Amino acid sequence: LGRFSDPSHAPLDAAPKSGAWTWTRHAHPETSETVKGRLANTHGSTSIHKDILATDGGITTISRMGRFDISGLCREKALDSMTLFQVSMLEDALQTVRAASNREKRLIRAHVLFDLDHLSILTTLRHIRAVAPAVAHIAQAYYPEVNASTTAINSPRGVETIYKFVALLLDENMRRKIMFVGRHYDKALHKHALLDDAAIKRLPASYGGEASEAGLMP
């Protein structure tokens, strides 16, 4: 985890402080100590937004998976860098919701906005078997209850074909959390991601909010 984190982050074993843990990617990506760290911090797809809280108290994460260079990842054999970034991001989310659960004395989880804008169905179908099993295994085996919901927005036509394969890798509990919507996703943000109007205003502008895009991954 140290490959991706800011050296000055709060200790993981201090639950009330762990929400302050920050990533090198959001500050100075070039300071990553390893090549894998620089690759992951440059090409990761998910950002954590601890100021955007759902009505159940959960944090919001935004994954811009539609922009992910899946063909380049496979061509350069960089799957291990991607999965290491995934572990780092999920661990950060876990520690954040653990700290919040400890403070609130109740279970608090995260809500994922999965942005599929720019997703190439043909390219994804070509490489999905190389990428999806590892990603699904990490999330399901080690972080099954970090996320309360996953709302896939800007879903292109044909995404159901990809999901049929991915769904085979997930258990029923994980599948129940996933919802696909197109470019009109305001209702889904309210009903599935559990974001009220105030939380939606804190989203980056490209998602209908008023916040800067600076916190998003590329």
N, C-alpha and C positions, 0 to 999 in steps of 0.2 A: 504493500500500500504506500510505502514511503516514496516509491517511484513517481507517484502522481500528486502527492500532497505538498502543501506549503509547509516548510520546515518549522514554522512558528505556530502550527495549529494546536488547538487544545488537546489534551490527552484523551484517548478513546475511552479509558476506564472511568472518566468523570462524566457521568450521564448529563448533569445539568449544563456542562460546558461543551459537550460534544457537538451541539448544534452550531457552534462557531467554527467548526472544522472547514477549512477552505481548500480549494484545489489550485495547483500551480497553473492549470489551463486558464483559470479566470484572472490570474494575476500576471505571471511572466512565464509563458509556455517554454521559452528557450532555456529556462533554468532546470528543466528535468535532467536528472543525472544520467539517464540511459537513453539509448536510441529508441528502445521500446516505449519508454515514457514519453519521449518527444512525439513519436508516431501516434500514440494513443491520445495524447493531449491535443494534437492537431486535428485528428480525424474522428474523435469521439462524436457522438450524436446527441447526448442527453445532458441537460442542465437541470439543476435543482433550484426551485424558487420557494424559499422558506417564508417569504412574505405573502405568498398567495395561498391563503388557507381556505379549505373547503368548509362547509357548514358543520361537518363532523370533527373539525379541528385538524384534519390531515393536510400535509404539505402537498404542493403540486410539482411534478417534474414534467419537463417538455422534451420529448425525443423527436428530433427532426430526421427520422429514419428515411424519409423519401429522398433526402439529399445525399444519403450515404453512398459512397463509391464502392459498391459491393464487388464489381468486376475488378477494380484496382486492388482491393483487399485480397482477393483470391489470386490474382496475377502475381502479386508481390509476396504471397505466402505470409501475410501479416495477421492471420487469424488469432494468434496468441496475444498480440498487442491489443486487438479489439476486445478479447475476452478479459484481459487484465483490466482494461478500462471499465468494462461492464462490472466486474467485481468491485472496483474502487467506487464507482458511482452507487451501486446497490449498498455497499457497506456504509457510505456516507448517508444514504437515505435511511438505512436501518438505524444507525446511531442517532439520527435526528428524530425519528419517530419514537425510538426507545426513550430518549430524553424527554420528549413531550408526554409520552405515556406515563413516565415516572412522575412528572410534575402534576399531571391531571388525574393520576390514579385510575386510569381507564385506558383501553386499547385505542391507540391512534395510529393510522396508517397513511400511506401516500396515495395520491391519485395521479395517474399518468395521462398526459395528452400525447398521443402518438401521431405526429404529423406525417402523412404520406404524400404530401405535395411533391411533385417531380419524380415520383416513383415510376420506374420503368418496369412494367409487368414482364416483358420478355427477358430483360436482363436478370431480373430477380428470379424468375423461373429457372434460368440457366444455372444459377449459382446457389439457389436456396438449400439444396441438399448438403452443400459444403459448410454453410454458415448456421442454419437454424438449429441442428441438433445440439451443438455446443452451447449456444445462447439459451435455448430452452432448458437444457440440463442445469445450468448454473442457477437460473432464476427459480426453477421448480425444486431443485434438490436442496439449495442453501438459503433461498430468500422467498419462500412461498407465500408468506403473509406480510411482506413489506408493503405491497400494493393492495389497496381496496378496490380499485377499478382501473381499467385501461380504456380510454376513449380514443379510437383511431379516427382522426379527422382528415378532411381532404382526400378521402379514399377514392382512388380512380376506379373506373369500370374494369372488372376482371380481377380485382383483389381477392374475390372469393376463391378463385382458383388457387392462389398462393396460400390462403388461410386453410384450405382443406388439408394441405400437407402439414402445415404448422400445427393444426389442431390435433393431429395424430400424436404429436410429441407432448401434448399437455393433458393433465388430468381434468376431471370435470370441474373441480373447484376453480382452476385457473381459467378454463373456458368460460365459465359463468361471468367472469369479471370483464370480458372483452365486448366492446360494442363498436361497430363500424358505421360511420356517417360520412356524407359527402361534404360539399363546401358550405352548406347551410347547417351549421352545427350549434347554433345558439341554444336550442332546447337541450341538446345533449350535454352541453357544459353545465346547465342548471340541474338536469335530472340524473345524469350518470356520473359526471365529474364532481357534482355537488358544489359548484361554485355559484355564489350569489352575485348580485350586480356589483357590489363593492369589490369582490375578489376578481371579477372579470375586468374591471377597470385597471387592476394592477398587472394584468397580462401585458406582454409586449404588444406594440401597436399592430403587428401583423396578425394577431389573434383577436383583434377587436378591443384591446385595452388601450391604455394611455402610457404605458411604461416604455423605456428604451429597449432597443434590440440588443444592447451590449452584453446582456447576461446569457444570450442564447449561444449554443454551440454553432459552428459554421454550417 
